[in-house]
Amino acid sequence: MIIKKLKLYNFGVYAGINTFSFEGKKPIVLIGGMNGRGKTTFLEAVLLALYGSNSYAFYESGKSTYGQYLRSFVNLESNDKKCSVELEFEINNGIKERYTVKREWDAIAKRTKEQIHVLKDDAYNEFLTDNWPMIIENILPCALSSFFFFDGEKIAELAVDNTNTQLKKSIRSMLGISVLDVLSNDIVRNFRRVDKKGENNQSAEELEKLKAEKVHAIEDLTELDTQIEELDRGIKEEINELEKLRQLYTKKGGNAVGKRQEIVQQRSALMAELTEKNNKLYELCATELPLFLVKDLIVDIKLQATDEHADLIMKQAISQLDSLYLDFVKEYKGDPKSSSAFMHYMKKQINSEKAAPIYGLSDQALFQINNLVEETLKNVSDDAKEIVGLKAKLEKQIAELDSYLSLDINDNTLHDIRKRTEKTEQAIFDDQVKRDELVQQRGVANYRVMLSTSAFSNYVESYLSTAELRDRIDRLSKYSHMALKVLEKFTIELQKRKTDILAETITTCYKKLSNKSNLIQKIEMDSETLDLQYLSEDGIAVSKDSLSAGEKQLMVIAILWALAICSKKKLPVIIDTPLSRLDVYHRMALIKTYFPNAGEQTIILSTDSEIDAACYQLMKENIGDEYTLRYDDKTKSTTIEKGYLVGEKT
């Protein structure tokens, strides 16, 4: 995957239209700008274009809704309050394919909603537009994006974080463990919700205590209010869960399944049309089309036959000269001798210049060969070219439909999501019905409070339902704990199979970057906790505290590099402020070793203090494209220029 173009319109600090075009043949793209000029905004624009509401930048932004997140990017100085981001990238899996993703929105209405358009090879594609979350997951899964697109400042903070929570989360995502974490969290959340309901039910002792009290109705009313509030919270959670499931269904290709039959029918129609064009081409091949191979010879025959025909006509005319000549002499009484000599000379000249005929075609045959050259061969050639062109278009359309039909859609996963969706919808319906019932019961309870009557029968019914609910909760608790234990064991076994390869790759990457080659000779990873252990040449553990801040940052970059390698994805790498906290030697290691080899394309967003003139010269042979982010204090906005830090002091 190679990013070819990023077009921003009134996006964040970028005013108007700003287009980054990457056409260089070398791996590094260098974008320079001082702090606050839009380097981080560039990174967020790429993530937003690819993932939309699934971007990790959105989750880290602290915005409560995706609409608020979109509005935060609309340039404050823009007149139309409109904003868009357009990303064009190329994938080469044997066949080059070019994708363009455009998202646009505005800050005019109170509610912000984006529009997305996806083009493939410069043509709008409705299927890709409707199913983009699923398509991009096949190209670059969202869980892996932080391995390839990251902020150097945050990496620097992560390097001194002893917990390494974020790294472990990334590692688990690459190993495929995060799916099990989601399942485990769902089990725990469901168990807690059910257990909480059981905690609020009355006991037998309370039932006996309250049956003789006149304030029983007041307690019942309070209990009903609590249950209504609890149901409201539960319904809200279930609605959020339902929305996530619907998004997941779309992401996994659910919408594509519904269109599969339609696509199959379209393909059948195109195949029938292709067969028809083949038959027409066969018919042409069975008639005059093969003669087009010898068209030059036929033209020569036509010219020769035309000359022979003209000669024949001339001979026929000469044969009439004697008779005409005698008539001429009689009528004008001229000198027959002088005229006769001229006639003799003329016949001699005409007969001496004529060669013997080769083809001797008749008038009908000459007409047919003229028609063949002037009209028939041209028409049959044009028809054949038109049919071949139509065939090529049909074959391209069929190939595109075949690519859609070959999408990796897991029917079992979709079936599971549909079942979970139906279950959640039913739960919402049941809770809403239950809430309506509780509201009605509250009205009755309130009436009973006013009448100060006994609600003993209601509490008996409540007690019986509580006993049944408690039994159900006990069973759910038992099986939930069993499921969690199974998941825990399975997770550990899965991690054991993959952590050794990852640790070996991290060791290799770190040795390429670090100057203390004798300090750390091997890196091992605990298959259960995912904790990293650094070993010296003698196999002795090296304390993390013995590493400098810069070496710790190099270690994190080595881990990210290894994760990217182990993911086996040929993808671009975008690094924002990559050289913070690094000394000169470690900067040189990144510049010479990491940047040219991080990915097929490495986009570096840097200040002049990170990539200065000396560093730039070392990198220059690997730099394909350069841009400078130019900030205008008057308009409070950024525009771009070709070249690295043009006009800036470096």
N, C-alpha and C positions, 0 to 999 in steps of 0.2 A: 504494500500500500504506500503510495507516494502522494503527498498533498501538493496539488498543482496551483490552487488559487484560494485565497480567503478574501471575500468582499464584505466590507462593513459599511452600513449606512446608519449614521447617527447612533452608533453603538458606543455607549459609555463615553469616554473622553474623546473618541474619534468623531469629529464633526463632518457632516456631509458624506460623500462616498470616498472610501479609502480601499484600495485593492492591492493585496500582496500577491504577486505572481511569481511562482517558483519554477523556472524553466532550466536552471543550471544542471549540469551533468555530474557535479561533484556532491558528496554526501552532506556537507554542512551548509546550513542556512543561518546567517548571522544577522540578528536584529538588535540594534543598539539604541539605548535611550536612558536618560536619567530617571531617577525615582519619580513615580507619579505620572509618567508619560504614557502608560498603557501597555506595559509588558504583561502584567498579570491579566489584564483585560483581553489580550490576544489569546492567552491560554484558555480563559473561560469561554471565549467565542468559539474556539474549536470544539470544546466539550459540549457546549450548548447546541451547536449545529448537529453534532453526531447523536447526542443522547437526550436532549431536551430535558424533561422533568426527571430523567434517570441519571443525570449528570451528578457526580459526587461533589462538584463545586456547588450545586444547588443545595445539597444536604448540609454542606459545611458553611453556607452563607448565613444561616440563622433566620432566613425568611420563612414566615409561617405558611405561605402558599406559593405555588409556582407563578401565579399571576403577579404577586408582589416582586418576585425575583426578576421577571421579565421587565416590569416597569422600572426597576432600579437601573436598567441599562439604557433607557431612552435618554439621549443627550438633552440636557436641560435647556440648551440654547437653540434647539431645533424649532422651526416654525410650525411644521406639520405634526409634531409629536409622534412621528412614525419611526420605526426602527426595524432593521433586518440584519441577518447574518447569513452569508452564502458560502458554503465550503465545497470545493471541487477536488476530488481525489481520483487516483488511478490505481487499479488492481491488475496485476499481471499473473494469472494462473495458467500460463500457456496461451491464453487469449487476453489481450488488453481490453479492459472495460473501464469506462469513465463514468463516475457518478457525480451528480451535483445535488446537494441538499440545501434548500433555502427555507429559513424560518423568518416570518415577519409578523409584527404586531404593532400596536400603538398604545398611547397613554391618554386617549381622548375620552373613552367611556370609563365608568367606574370599574367595570369588570374587564380585565385584560385577557384576551384569548388569542393564541397564535395560529397562524396558518402555515402549513408545511407543504412544500412541493419538492418532488424528487425526480430528477432527470437521469436517464441512462443513455450514454452516447449522444447527448444534446437533445434527446427527445423525451417529452414528459411521459412518465410511466405511472399509471393509476395504481397498479398492483403494488409497486414499491412504495408509493406515497401512503397507501392504506396500511401497509405492513412493515413500515420502516423500523420500528423497535425490534421486530423479529429479525429483519435482514441485517441490521448492524450488530446484533448479538452473534450472528454467524461470522461476521467479518472481524470485529474486535469486541468481545464481551465486555460489558460495563465493569464487571468485577476486576478485569485485567487492565483497565485504562490507566489506573494510578501507577502501574509499572512503567508506562510509556510516556505519560504526560504528568509531570510533577514540578512542584515549586521548590527551588533550591533552599529558600529560607526555611520552609517547613521541614525539609530534609535535615537542615542544620539543627533545628529544634529536636527533631526525632533522634538525631545522632547522640544527644546527651540525655535522652529519656531512658531511664533504667528499665522501665516497664516494657518498652517496645510493643505496646498494645497494637498500634497501627500496623507495624510490620507483621506481627503475628496474624492480624486480620487479613492482610494482603497475601501472606503465605497460605493461609487456609483457603482463601479464594482460589489461588492458583492450583492447590492440591485438590480442589473440589469438595472441601470439607464444609464450606459455608452453607451448602444446601442442607447438610445434616444439622447445622446450627439452627437454621430457620425452622426445621421440623421439630427440633428439641424445644425451641422457644415457644412454638405453637402449642406443644403438649403442656408445657409449664403454665402458659397463659390461660389455656382452657381449664386446666385443673384449678388454678387459683380463683378463676371466675366462679366456677361451680362450687368450690369450697367456701367462698365468701357468701354465697347465697345460703349455704347450710348454716353458717354462723349466726345468721340473723333470725333463725326460726326459734319459736318458743319451745321450752322444755316442758316435761310433764309436771315438774314441781311448780313452774310458773302458772301452768294451766290450773292446778289445784288452788294456788294462792289467789288467783284473780277471779275465780268463778263466783265468789260471793261479794265482790267489790263493785260498787256502782260506777267507779271510774274506769271500768273495763272498756267502755265504748271510746273514751278519750285515748287510751293506749292503742286501741285498734286503729283509730284514725291516724295516730302518729306512725304506727307500723305501715299503714297503707301509703302514707306520704313518702316514707323511706323507700318502700318498694318501687313506687313510681319513679322517684329520682334515680334509683339504681337501674331500673329498666331503661330510662332515658339515656343513661351513660352506656348501658349495654347495647342499645339500639344504635347509638352513635358509633361505637366501636365496630359493630357488625356492618354498618353502612360503609365505614372506611375500609374494612376488610373486603367487602364485596367489590368496592372500586379497585382495590389492589388486584383482586382475582381477575376482574375483567381486563385490566391492563396486562396482567400476566398472560391471559388467554390470547390477547392480541399479539403480545410479544412472542409467544411460542407458536404463532402461525394459525390461530383459530379461524381468523377471517379468511385465510387462504384456503382452508378446507372447504368452506362454504362455496368458494368459487371454483373448486377443482373440477366439478362436473361441467361447468360452463367452459372452462379452459379446454377440457377434453373435447367438447363439442366443437369449439373453435378450431382445435387442431385437426379434427376429422374433416371439417369443411375445407380447411387449407390443403390438407392432403388430397382431397377429391379434386380441388382446383389444380393442384400440382400435377396430378395424374392426367387431367384434361390437357394441360399445357404440354406434357410429355407426348401424349398421343398426337397432338397437332404437329409437334416437331418431327415425330416419326412419319406422319403423312407427308410433310415437306421433303423429308429425306427419301421417301419412296417416289417422288415426282422429279421436279426440276432442280432441287437444291444441290445434288451431287455435281450437276453441270457447272456450278459456280467455281468448283476446283479447277476447271479448265476454261475459265472465262476468257483468258488471254488468247488461247488457241481458237476459240469460237469467234472472237473479234477479228482475228487474222483471216479466218475463213470467210467471214462476212465481207471484209474489205476486198479480198481476192475475188469473191463471187460478184461483188458490185462492179469491179473493174471489167471482169469477163462479160458481164451483162452489157456494160457500156460499149465494149468492143463489138459485141454481137449486133447491137443496134447500129453501130457505125458501118459494119459490113453490109448490113441489110440496106442501109442508105446508099452506100456506094454501088450496090448491085442495081439500083434504080437510076444511077447517073447516066448510063448509056441511053436508056430510053428517053430520059428527060433532055439529054443533049441533042438527040435527033430532032425532037420536037422543037427545041430551041433554034436549031439551024434552019428548019423549015419556016419557022415563023419570022425570024429576023434576017434570014438570008446572009448569014455571016460567013467568014472564012473558016471552013471546016478544018483545015489543016492546023492552023495556029491554035484553035481551041482544042482540037483533038490531042495535041502534044501536051497541053496543060493538063487535060483530064488523065492522060496516061501517067504523067509525072505524079499527079495527086494520088492515084490508086497505088502506085508503086510505093510511095512514102507511107501510106496508111498500112498497107499489107506488110511492109518490112518491119514496122515498129511493134507489131502485135505478136505476143508469144502464144504458144499453143495453150488452150484452156485446160485448167487442172480439174475443176469441179463441175463445170457445165450445169449449174443449177437452173431449174426452171423458174419462171416468174413466181409461181406459188411457193417453191422452196426458198427463193430469195426473200420473199415477204415473211415467211415463217422464221428464217434465221434473223432477219432484222427485228422482228417482234420479240424474238427470244433475247437478243442482246439489249435492245432499247427499253424493254418493259418487263418481260417475264422474270429474267434473272434479278433485276433490281427489286421487283416486288417480293420475290421469294426470299431474297437476302434481308430486306427490311422486316419481313414477317418473322424470319428466324431470329434476327437480333431482338425484336420486340419480345418474342416468346422466351428467349434466354434471359433477358432482363427481368421479366415477370417471374420466371422461375427462381432467380436469385433472391428477389424480394420475398417470395413465398417461403423459400428455404430458410431465410433469416428469421421470418416470423415464426416458423415452426420450431426453429432452434431456440428462440426466446421462450416460447410456450413450454418446450421440453425442459428448459432450465427452471421454470416455475414448478413444473410437475415433479422435478427431481429434488425440490427443496426438502431438507431433512426435518420433517414434521413428525414428532413422536405422538402417535395416536393415543398411546396409553397415558402419556402426560396430559394431553388435551382432555381425555376422558376423565382423568382424576381431577383436573381443574374444573371441568363442568360439574362433576359430582359435588365438589367443595362449594362451587357457586350456588348450585341448587340447594345444598344444605344450608348455606348462609342465608339465601333468600327465604327459605322456609323458616329459619330461626328468626329473621326480622319480622316476617309475617306473624309468627306465633307470639313474639314479644309485643308486637303492636296490638294484637288481639288481646293479649294478657293485660296490656296497659289500659286498653279501653274498658276491660272488665274491672280493673282496679279503680279506675276513675268512677265507674258506676258504684262500686262497693264503697268508695269514699263518700259519695253522696248519701248512701244509705247509712253509713257509720256516723256521718255528721248529723243526720236526722235523729239517729238513736242517741247521740250525745245530748242533743237538745231535749229529748224525751227522758234522758237518764234511765234507759232500760237496760236490761241485761243482754250481753252478747255471748252467753255461755256456749250456745250451740255452734256459733261461728268459731269459737276457739277450740271446740272439740274437733271440728272439721279441719282446722288449721293444724292441730296436733297430729291427727292421722296422716295428713299430707306430709308433715315434717318427718315422721317416722319413715315413710316411703322414700322421701328425698334423701334422708340420711343414709339409707341402705344403698341407694344409687351412687351417692357421693363416695361411699366406702369402696364400692366396686371400681369406680372410676379412678380413685386414688391408687388402688392396688395395681391396676393395669397400666396406669400412667407411669408409676415408678418402675415397673418391669420394662416398659418401652424405653424409658430414659437410660436404664442400665445397658440394654441391648445396643442403643445408639452410641453410648459412651465406648463400649468395647469395639464396636464396628469402626468408629472414628479412629481409635488408636491403631487398629490393625491396618486401616487404609493409610494412615500417616506413615507407619513403619515402612511401607513399600516404596514411598516416594521421597522421604526426607534424605536418604543417603545420597541419591543422585543430586538433589538440590544442594546439599552441603558441599559436595565435591566441586560443583560448578561455582559456588560462592568462593571457595578456596582459590580456584584458578583465577577468577576475576579479581580478587583482592590482591593476589601476588603480582598481577599485571599493573596494578595501580600503586601499591605501597612501596616505599623505599626501604623499609626495614624488613628485608626478605627473610632474615634469620629470626625475627621476633615471633612471627606467627607462621607456622609451617602447615597447619591443618585446622580446618573449621568443622566441628561436628554439631549436629542438631539433634536435640532430644525429641524422639518421635511422639512423645505424649504431650509435653509442655511446649514444644517448638522453641525452647530456649537454645541459644547458640553458645557453644563453648570453644574458646580459642586455645589451641595447643601449640607449644613451642616445638623445636626440633627434637627435644628429649621427651616429648609427650607430656610435658608439665603444663597445667592450665595457666593461661596468661590472663591476668585481671583486666577487666574492661577499663578500670581506673588508670591503668598504666598507659593507655592510649591517649594521645592528645585529642583536642576537640576536632582538629582537622582530620586526624586518622579515623576518628569515630565517624565523621561524615563520609570519608572514603569507604568505610566499611558498609554504611547504609547504601551508598551508590553501587558498591560491588554486589550487595544483596539484590537491589533492584535490577541491575544488569543481569544477574544470574536468573532471576525470576522471569525476565523478558526472554532470555535464551531458552529456559525450560518450557516456557509456554508455547515455543515453536511457532510463533506468529511473526511474519515478516512485516513489521509495522514501523511507522516513523516514531521518533522520540522527540518530545518537546520539553526543554528544561528552562525554567524561569530562574534567573539569578543563580547560576550553578556553582560559583566559586567562592561563596561566603565561607569565612573561617578557615580557608586553606592557605598554607604557606606557599612559597614560590615553587618548591619542588613538587608538592602535590598538585599544584595547578598545572605544571608541566606534564605530569602523569595523565591528568584528565585530557589536556589539550592534545597530546600526542597519541594516547592509547585509547581512551574512552570515546571521545567525541567522534573520531572517524569510523568507529566500529560499533557504536551504540545501536544503530539500526540502519535500514536502507536510506533513511533521511533523518538528519539530526538538526532540529531547529533550536537555536540557542538565543535566549532573550537575556541580554547582558547590559550592565552599565559600563562606563568607561574605566571604572576602578577594577572591574573584574577582567574584562578582555581589553587590555590597554594596547598601545602601539606595538610593544614587544611581543605580547601574546598573539596579536593579530598577524604579525609576520610569520610566526611559527605555524599558524593555522591556515594561512592564505592558500597554500597549494591544495587544500581540501575544501575550500569555500566555493560554493556554486552561486549563491545569491546573497545580497547584502541590502539591508534597509536601515534607515535612521528614523526614529520617532521624534518629530519636531513639534514642540509645544509652543503655543501662542498665548502669552499672558493676557492679552486683551480679550480674546474670544474664549479663553479658558478651555481650549480644545487642542487636540493633536492631529497632525497630518503626517504623511509618510514621504520619504525621499529615498531614491536609490543610493546605495553606498553606505558603508558602515560609519556612523557618527560623523556625517558630513558637516563641516563647520563647527563641530564640537571640539573641545580641548581634550585630547586623549594622551 
